[in-house]
Amino acid sequence: MEKWIGVWKRSKTENYGPYLKVAMPNAPWAGRQAMQHSSITHDININETKLRVLMTSSFTTNDGAFELGADFIVKEMKGKKVSEKAYWDGDALCVLRVPEDGTREILVKR
């Protein structure tokens, strides 16, 4: 668990363009392209069962707090409700997000 604590700079992503298209369907193509190629840092803190991920880019800041292993928590992101949960999959830290309409699931695995 301690290996995830700290400030991390994104060095590579897989399928980030398609992810942005699903996660932000109303964002313009140029905006998604800029986000795809922007520098992103994640400041990750874990305290027993609490996880906090502060994501910062040149476009936005997102401060996420989770209870590891807890059931879904309903949050509001940019005016829309989403259900999220954080859990361990082996030594991988996972955050699963399901938008209110339930049409898709977005899994971020670190």
Beta strands, then each sheet from edge to edge (+ up, - down):
strand 1: 6-9
strand 2: 40-47
strand 3: 50-57
strand 4: 61-67
strand 5: 73-77
strand 6: 80-89
strand 7: 92-99
strand 8: 106-109
sheet 1: 1+ 2- 3+ 4-
sheet 2: 5+ 6- 7+ 8-
end
